[in-house]
Amino acid sequence: MLAGVEKTLADCDELAQHFADRADRYDRSGSFPFENVRELRDAGLPCLTVPREYGGAGATLSEMTAVLQRLARGDGSTALGLAMHVHILGHLSENRVWPAQAFEQLCHEVVTHGALVNSAASEPEMGSPSRGGLPSTTATAVEGGFIVNGRKRWITFAPALNYFLTSATEVGTGESRDEVPGTGVFAIASGSPGVELIDNWGDGLSLRASGSCDVAFHDVFVPASWHVEMRRPGERRGPALPPAWSACAFAAVYLGIGEAAQTAFAAYAKRRIPSALGKPIAELPTMQRAIGQMDVTLRAARAVLYATAERWQKQPEQRADMAADIATLKYLCTNASIAVTELAMRSAGANGLDRQLPLERLFRDARAGLMHPPQDDLALELIGREVLSGEC
């Protein structure tokens, strides 16, 4: 249990207001919100899912979800950046798949310096790793470590990261030349010679301030101590548990974006008084029905999200059978955000297109939720297979 959880959530509400005040400026410029990152670090939020034994807060899945949901009400870009970091540490804390010394060192840097990490997995040729395929990025074994070469896409928060957790096809590590290469994960320090950030994200459709740049690795040396995972083709390490930490993190961010749209539209409806009407449009049944529809949509998604996160935390023996539950919460929350932001835009009419309201930005930001795994098609297939596997 997170110590002082109520104060932490109150701090998140205050930070969300700061982020909201800056969100339009960063969205217009496509620049990276370093001051938001500084405030996240000052508040100690990168330590949330670091285990208590290493000086962190040891936040549970539902506590992390609440934090990200509240931050996203202010700015989805910043909340998503923190979401990437804390879900990775939450997963690692729960599963301990890294060498103990490497994980302890990473936790020390997070607690001491506010270090931030994210995965570097997607590639221009391969697309999302959730669709399968070996990385074209390579890690060649040399004395004392590896030389990494390649290019990764969509590295959220790239300008603020301290480590890129980079997947690469290992070269020169097999016992025979005929052995099928495996995939390794390497924690590459951002300041390593040969690491290049390619700022090609700021004018994208959604989350323009998320710093989701490409990163290129040019003969980057990685010490053997930061070779943190290895997977041979077909190899399974322990029980195949569904990705609860990442799914809840993504769901929380997009749920928060949808909530922000509902709040913004409700405030607009109460102050908008057309001359022909002579009263706020909030008094019109059509507007009340629209806001009611938004609220019902968000309530349903929120209920499933938190019920599933609590079950994951309190009934660990059921985790292996929760894949459909995890896919469901992510599907519901991201699509709720899309539905609510669209309804807010429709209800606001032409004023919804004006940047004086945040609705058009929230409308755009919500669309990014479709791109995070599990994507809708894979989520629905998984859920459908579970239904079909039961008694009909």
N, C-alpha and C positions, 0 to 999 in steps of 0.2 A: 504493500500500500504506500502510495506517495505521501510523504510527510508534508503537512500543510497544503493539502490538495485544494482547499477552498481559496487560499491566498494565491496559489499558482494559477488557478483559473481566473481570479480577479486580475492578476498581472497580465494574463493573456488578453482579457477584455480591454485593458488599458493599451497594451501594445497594438491590438487590432485597430483601435481608434487612430493611433499614430500612423499605422500602415495605410488606413483608409484615406487619411488626409493627404498622403503622398501618392496614392495609387494612380490617379489620373496623370500626374506629371511623369511618372516612370513609364506608364503605358504609352503616352504620347512620344516620349523620347526613345523608348526601347532600351534605355540604359539600365544598368544593374543597381539595385538598391542597397549599396554597401551600408548605409546608415541603419537600415532594417536589420541587416545581419549583425551589426554591432550591438543593437538592442537585444536581439535574440541571445547573443553571447553574454551580455551584461546580466540578463535575467536568468542565466544558467540553464536555458532550455536544451542545449545540445547534450547535457548530462542526463536527461530524463530517463532514458532506457539503458544507461550504463548500470551494471549491477552494483548493489550497495557494497559488496565486498571490495570493489575497486573505487569507491568514493562517489558513485553516482546516486541517482534518486530511486532507481529500481522501479520505475513506473510500470503499472500493469497495462495490458492491451486496451482496456476500456478507458483508463486514465489518459493514455497517450491519444486515444481517439478524441476525447473531450478537448484536450489542448489544441489539437490541429483544427478541429471544427471551429473553435472560437477564433483562432488566428485567421482562418480563411474568410471569416466574415469581414475582416478588414482588407486582406489582400491575398488572393489565391496563389499568386506567384511566390510570395515569401513563405506561405504555409506549405506549399508543395516542396520547396527546397528543404525545409526542416523535416517534412514528412519522409523524404528520401533517406535522410540521415538517421532519424530515430527508428524507422522500421528496420533498417539494416542492423543497428545495434540491438534492437529488441529481439530480432530473429537470432542473432549470434549469441546473445545472452541466454536464450532459451535452449539453443541446440548445441552450442560450443563445438562447431565444426572446424574452427581454426586451431592451429597450434596454440597451446596455452600461453606461451611467452609472447607471441605476436598479438593475441587478443588483449592480454594485460597491458602491453605497451600502447596499443591503440586507445584503450580506456584511460590510461594515464594521460595521454595527450588531450583527450576530449575533456577530462575533468580539470586538468591544469591550464590548458590553453584555449579551450573551446574549439578544438579541432573538429572539422566537418568532413564527412565522407559521403560518397555516392558511388554506385556501380557505373562502370563504363562497359556496356555490353552490346548495345545495338550498333550496327554497322551499315554503311551505304549499300553494300551488296546484299547483305543478309537480312536487313530489316530488324524486326524485333526478335530477340533470341527465343521468345516464347513459341515461335513457329518452327523451331528446330534449326539444325545446321551448325557446322563448325565455324568458329571465327576465322576470318582471314588475317586478323592480327596474329602475329607469331611471337613466341618467346623462345629464343635460342639459348640453350644451356652453354654457359661459359664458366670459367673458374670463378668461384665465389658467388655466382648468381645467374642472371639471365639478361639477354638483350632483347628488348621489346620493340617491335615495329608494327605500325598500323594506324588506323583512324577509326574513331568511335563517334557516334552521333547522339544528339539529344541528351547531353550530360547536364541535367538540371543543377543549378547553383554552381556551375563550373568555375566562375571567377572567385568564389569564396571557399572552394574546397581545399582541404589539406592533403587528402588522399583520393585517388581514383582507383576503385577496386575493379581492375581491368581483366576481362576474360581474354585468353589467348590460346591458340593451338601451340602446344609444346613441340619443339623441334630438337632432336639430338638427345632425348632423355630415355628412349626405348632401348631394350636389350638387343633388338634386331632391326634391320632396316625395313623388314616387312611388317613390323608391328604398327597397328593403327594408332595414330597419335591421339593423345588425350587433351582435355581442356583444363588449363590451370587458371587460377585467379591470383593476381598480383596486386599488392597494395603499393601503388606508385605515388610517391610524394610529388606534390604539385610543383615544387621548385627544382625537380630533377632536370639536369641538362637534357635537352631534346624534347621536352614536353611543350607543345604548342597549342594554345587556345585559339580557335577560329570563330570569331564573333559573327555568326550568320543567323542569329535568332531574333533580334530585336524588332523586326518588322513582320513577324509571323502573325497568324490570326489570333492566337490565344496566348495568355500568360507571357506577355512580351517582356516582363521584368524578371522572368525566372532564370535568365542566364543559361538557357539550355543550348549551349554551344556545342560545336564539334571539338574534339580534342585529337590531335595527331601526336604519335610517338615516333620519334626519329632516333633509332639506336639508343634507346633509354636503358641504362643499366639499373637493374633491380636486384638488391642483395637477396641471397637465398632465404634469409630470415623473413622476408616479406612475400615469399611464395606461400600463400595462405590456404589454398584449396587445390585439389587435383581430382579430376573425374575422368576415368577411362570410359570409352563407349560402352553403353549398356550397364555400367556399374551403378549400384544403388547403395547409398550410405544410410543405413538405418531405415526406420519406417518412413514411407513417403507421406509426409504431412502436408496438407494444403497451406498455401502462403497467407496465413491469417494476418500477419503483421503488415505486409505490403497492401493487401486488399483493404484492411480497415483504415490504413493511413490514407490511401487514395480516396476511399469512400468518404472519410471525414472531411477532407479538403473540399470535395465537390458538393457535399451536403452544406458546408458552410457558405459556399458561393451561392447556392440556391437560397439559403436563408437570408443572405445579404440582399438578394434581389427582391424577396418578399418584403423585407423591412423598408427598402428604398422605395418600392412602389406604394406601400401603405402610407409612408410619410408624404409622398407626392400627392396621393389621392386626397389626403386630409387638407392640403394647402391649395390645391388646384380648384379655383372657383371661376368657371367660364361665365362671361357676362350674360349669356343667354339663359344660364341656369340659376345664377344667383345664390348658389350654395356649393359646398365642396362636393366634388364627384364621389367622395367616399360615402355619401348618403344615397347614392344610386344603387338599387338592387343588383344591377349588372356588375358594378365594381365590387360589391360585397361578395357576390358569388365567385368572382375571379379570385379574390383574396382567400376565400374559403377553400377553393379548389387548390390553390397553392399550399395552404396550410395542411390540408388532408394529405396531399402528395408527400410533403416533407415529413409529416408525423409518421406515416407508414414506413418510409425509408429509415427514419431515425430509430424507430422501435426495433426494426429488424437488425440494424447495425449494432445497437447496444446490447440487445438480447444475445446475439451471436458472440460478441466480444466477451460478455460475462460468462457465457457457457464455456468458451475456450479457456478462460482463466480458471474457472471453478471445477470443470470436469475434464481434466487433461486426458483421462482414459478414453474419451470420445473423439479426440482430435482427428484421428486417422479416418474417421467416418464423416467428417464435416466439410468435405470438398464442395458439395453442392450448396451448403449453407454459406460458405465463404464466397462462392461465385454469385450467389443470390444477393448478398448485401452489397457487393460492389456494383452489380447490375442495377439494383434498385436505387442506390444513392446517386450514381452518375446520371441515370436517366431521369430521376426526380429533379436534379439540378437543371438539366436541359429543358424539361417540361415547364418548370417554374419560371426560368429566365425567359423562355419564349412567351409564356402567358403574360408575364409582366410587360414585355415589349409590345405585345398585341394590345393589351389593355391601356397602355400609355399613349397609343397612337403615334402620331408623328413626333411628339415630344420624346418618345423613347429613343429616337435616333440621335437626339441632341446630346452632346457630351456634358451638358450641364447636369444631366442625370447619369448615374453610373450604370444604367441598365444595359446599354449597348456593350460596354466592356464586360460586364458579368455574363451577358449572353454569349459573347465570344469565348470567354474563359471557360465556361461550362463545357464547351465542345471538346476540350482537350481530354476530358474524362474518358471519352470513348477509346482513346489510344492506349490507355494503361491496361496491363494484363490483370485478369483475363478479359479480353475484348468480348463484346456482346455475343458474337457468333460462337466462340468457344465456351463462354459461360452457359449459354442456352443449351448447347450440345451436351455439356457435362450434366446439367440439371435434368435434361430429358433422359439421358441414359440411366440416371438414378431412378427416375420414375418408372422407366421400363423394366428395370431390374427387380422391382417389387411385384407384389401380387396385384393383378388387375381384375 
